[in-house]
Amino acid sequence: MKQPKVIFLDAVGTLFGVKGSVGEVYRYLAAQVGVECDAFLLEKVFYKQFKKSPPLAFPGVDIMTVSDLEYQWWYRVAYDTYKEANVMDKFDDFDGFFRQLYDYFATPHPWFLYTDVFPALQHWQNQGITLGIISNFDSRIYEVLNIFGLTKFFQTITISSTTGTAKPDCNIFIKALEKHDCKPEETWHIGDSKKEDYNGAKNAGINPFLLERNEEISRSDYTIIDSMERLIV
């Protein structure tokens, strides 16, 4: 297989993941303010609300307003999650609580780094391959990348909230490509979502790789197989 000029990677679920589960984090933080709830239920409800929400992308807005829009987007997801879990009436100050929850995800506490990430990034960097990120994340990604010492590896970071388009829409891949002097067929994209990463990249003409991690292993190694189809862990 010909070496790519650029490799794009997804972020959450590819480079780093949530310790335990989102439901466990939501339960833990709620307990800190005296609100008891079930982590399994919160996990179930969170993903229901997350999937039904509009894309985390704000086309046609002033870039200076994006951080507020990101905050409002996640506020609605969190509010609806706790509401459907029937615990909203237990919060004395949900607005204040949400500020703590939102800021918490910009710290190292809820995240872990997959152990295969540093060796892979260093290997590609040593080969002279340019690296970039394409993610349906918000501006907190910069803080998380800094926490793990990953920023130095990436020449570009393209996120949905600031580009106004989200994976699997081809436009976010096109916007990422525009930052590099290369053709789609000269690039790879690696991610853990078949719909957002694999299909999205493929439709943009980028060579797609699907990363399948063993859910029972939070920190694991992967191997690239020569099918331009999957990365298996």
N, C-alpha and C positions, 0 to 999 in steps of 0.2 A: 504494500500500500504506500502511495506517495505521501511524503511528509507534508503536513499542512503548513501554510504560512502563519495562520492564526487559529488558535483554539479558544472558543467561547465556552464558558461553563455557567451553569445555573448556580444558585447560592444555597438556599435552604433545601436540605435533603441531598445535596451534592457535595458541598464544601463543609457545611456544618449543619447540625440538627438540634432539636429541642430535647433537653434532658427529660427523660421519662415521657411526658406528653404535655400538650397544651392544657388539657383538662387538669392535670396535676399541678401545673404552675398556677392556673386560675384558682384552683382550690386552695393552694398554699397561701397565695396573696390575700384571698378573701378571709382566710382564717386569721391573718395578721391584724385584721380590723374587726374581728369578732363575728365573722359571718361563716357559718359552717355549711358546706355543700359537698355533693358527691362528685369526685373527680371523673368517674366514668360517664356520668350524665353530662357534666360540663364538656367533656371531650366530644361526645356525640352531638350535643347541641351546637357547640362551637363550629364544627365542620359543616353542619347543616346551614348555619347562618353565613359562614364564610363562602360556601358554594353558591348561595342564592344572592350574595351581594354583587353589585356591579363591579367591573374590573377596577383594580387600584390604579387608575389612570385618569388624568384630567386634561383632556385635549383643549387647546385654545385658551388656557388660563395664563395669567402672569406668573412667571416662575417664583416670584416673591410670595405668592399665596399658597404654593404647593405644600409647605410644611403644615399649615393650618388645615388644608384639605385632607392631608394624610391623617392628621390627628382626628378629624371629624369622622373619617371613614372607619378607623379602628374603634372609635368611641361607639359608633352604631353597632358594629359587630359585637363588641363586648357587652354593651347594654342589652342587646337582644338575646345574647347568650345567657346572661344571668337572669333576665326576665323569663325566658322559657324554662329555666331551671327553677323558677318560682322562689327566688331569693332576693329579688330587688327590694322588697319592703324591709329587708333586714339591714340594708346599708343606711347609715346616718348621713353620709356625704358621698354619694357615688361619684360625683365629679372629682372630688379630691382623691378618692380611691383610684379612679381611672388614670389620673396623672401619674400616680405611683406605678401602676401596672404598665403604662405606656413606657415610662422611663426605664423600668426594670428590663425590658427587652432590648435596651441599648447598653446593657451591662453584660459581663461574662456569665452571670449566675444562671440564666435559663438555657445556655447554649453549650454544646460540646463540638469539638473539631474531630472529624473523621481522621484516623491515624494514617490513612493512605494519601491524604491530601498533600502534605509537605513533600514527600518523596516524588509524587507525580509532578507537582508544579516545578520542583527543582530540576527534575529530569527534562521536562519540556523546555525550561528556561536555558538549561545547559546546551540543548540542541539548537538554540537560537529561534525558537518558536515564540511568537508574540501571543500573549494571553489577555483575554477580556472576559468580562462577566455580563450576562444578559439575565435579568431577574425581575420577576413580578413582586418586587420588594419596595420598601420606602427608603427615605433618606437615612434611616438608622443603620443601613447596611454599611455605611462608611465607618461608623463607630465599631460595629461588630468585626469588620475586617481588620481594623487597627488592633482590636483586642487580641486577635489571634496572630497578628504579625503577617497578615496576608497581603496587605495593600501593595507592598513592594513588588509582588509578582505580576500585577495587572496594569496593563497600559491604559485600558479603558474600562469603565463601568457604566452599563446602560440599564437603567431601571424604569419600570413602567410608570411610576408616579410622575417622573419628570419628563418623560418622552411623550406622554399622552396616549400611549398604546401599550397593550399588554399581550404577552404570549397567550395563545398561539398565533395571534395576528402577525402576518408577515412583516408589517411595518416596523415593529420593534427590532426585528432581525436586520432589516434594511438600514435602520438608523444606526445600529451597531456597526454594520459593514462600512457605512459611510465614514467612519472614524479611522478606517484602515485602507491602505492602498492594496487591495486584493479583491479577487472575484469570489462569489459565493462558493464555487466548486473548489477553491483553494483553502477553504476553512472547514473546521469541525465545530459541532456544538454538542456538549455533553450535559445531560440532565436526567432527572429521575422520573419525569412525567412523560408518558407516551403522548398524551394530547398536547400539552403545552410545549415540551422540549423537542421530542422526536418528530412529531408531525409538523409542528410549527417551523422547525429548522428545515425539514425536508421540503416543505412547501415554498420556502424562501430560496431553495437551491443549495442550501448548506448541507454538508455531509453530517447526518445525525447519528448520535450514539445514545442509546438508552441505558442508564445506569440502574441496575437492579440490586439493591442492598438487601441483605438478609435482615429482616425486621428484628430478629432476636439478637443480632450483633450490632451494637451501637457504634463500635469502632472497629472497622474491618478493612481488609485489603481487597483490591479489585484487579482484574486482569482484562486487558483489551484483547478481544478476539477479532480475527481478520475477516469480519463479515460486514463491517460498517453498519451493524445492526445493534449490538448490545455490549454493555460493559457488565460483566457478571461478578458478583461478590459471593 
